[in-house]
């Protein structure tokens, strides 16, 4: 099995779309009338979910009519949110076939198939032409990227001059390896965490400038603690990310919080730009 296949299998297998639909029905949500707001507890499949997407959106210089690229789009929640909020078009790409299928079916379910288009592919070899996009982002994807240099070089290539690139990730901390399982790996296999300063250096080598790094560890830690408290008291919502995380969901969240507390991981949000031509 290739490393890419193993990573894909880790994130999703089986009929992800049907699992989501069944959970919607159990939560009393009618698929025929579901909105992107109702989908939000599940389809923002990254650390801190929908709230993290909203916070990232607040700093992105997106304009109506822009074409954006979501690298590692998952099941499409952030792409749909940004497309709706900013009246733009979002192309998504993901390495996991069941996620891509679910993403496109969910977009059709909420009538956004013309604004959001997701396809199967690898962020290290993007199937798009040079200077295609007005902006791009990757939310909690890079922890599973073995060749960070290629990943950033490809993002740089497909962005227009002056375009933004944003990413959120769990960087490698200062105190030993992370405890597992965590969202991106059950046992450490397929995980390629880097210290934030090394991520910045890799972005610079790819050509990005104006690199701004925000430490998000405390925000994430508070969110994980709140989720753990709900789960331990039996108050976790029926419709939530545990649908995709599986039976180890609570242990995964506990470990993710513990890793931040023990400085084994260092969550960050990064915004940078592809330089515009001089004088533009």
Secondary structure, DSSP 8 states (H G I E B T S, - for coil): --HHHHHHHHH--S-HHHHHHHHHHHTT--GGG--HHHHHHHH--STTHHHHHHHHHHH----TT-EEEEET-TTSHHHHHHHHHHT-EEEEEES-HHHHHHHHHHHHHTT-TTTEEEEE--TTS--S-TT-EEEEEEES-GGG-S-HHHHHHHHHHHEEEEEEEEEEEEEE-SSS---S-BTTBSSSTT-----HHHHHHHHHHHTEEEEEEEE-HHHHHHHHHHHHHHHHTT---SSSTHHHH-TTHHHHHHHHHHHHHTTSEEEEEEEEEE---TT-
